[in-house]
Amino acid sequence: MLKLSILMKNIIFSILVLLSLTACSVLDLIPTRETEVPLPGSVLLSDTFSSSESGWKTWNQDGSFVIYQVDGLRFYIDKSNLDFWSTPGYQFQDVRIEVEAIKIDGPDNNSYGVICRMQDDKNFYAFVISSDGYAGIIKVEEGIYQLINDQSMEFASSVNKGRAINNLSVICEGNQLSFDINGENQFSITDDGFINGEVGLIAGSFDEPGVDIFFDNLTVFQP
């Protein structure tokens, strides 16, 4: 009985070893799936803001807010010299971002636009216009704001002033940063600061509060 038990154990052990070796050889034959690179022009993200479940960050803080409203994302800034932004939580490297935006109310001396390559709240690029006809590309690094298109916001005749819709298009590809406003290229510059990160939307006030901006129909493409 003892001999039979030892023999059975040896047989079972041999079978387990064989199965283990077989499994390894089979796994070795399975090709590793490579990460697929999206085709140029393919849609990476699209949002009409018709559902609050699409993941954009919202909040209400001391009278200022970012909320989903009537199939859009609305920013209201009730304090002076304050920026609010919102992101949906997706990381990308190279992108082309398109969105429609309009000033609902408040001062024309404002800023609003698109964020790309956000590392965190203190590190990102922002492509902004104002309702009085200016535009710029801002690099926020360790919380410090710096215009990288020039020393100040530049006058942009392509901006539709006041309560008017503006179509914004931003490309972040490699170290190339490009900003089109209503179909016209305003800036094409290079910067090596950030290579990937989240996309987002931003709106802010200067001396006068009450900035009220509405975004709709956002699409993120592979350049």
Buried (B, 14 or more C-beta within 10 A) or exposed (E): EEEEEEEEEEEEEEEEEEEEEEEEEEEEEEEEEEEEEEEEEEEBBEBEBEEEEBBBEBEEEEEBBBBBBEEBBBBBBBBBEBBBBBBBEBEBBBBBBBBBBBBBEBBBBBBBBBBBBBBEEEBBBBBBBBBBBBBBBBBBBEEEEEBBBEEEBBEBEBBBBEEEEBBBBBBBBEEEBBBBBBEEEBBEEEBEBBEBBBBBBBBBBBEEBBBBBBBBBBBBBBB
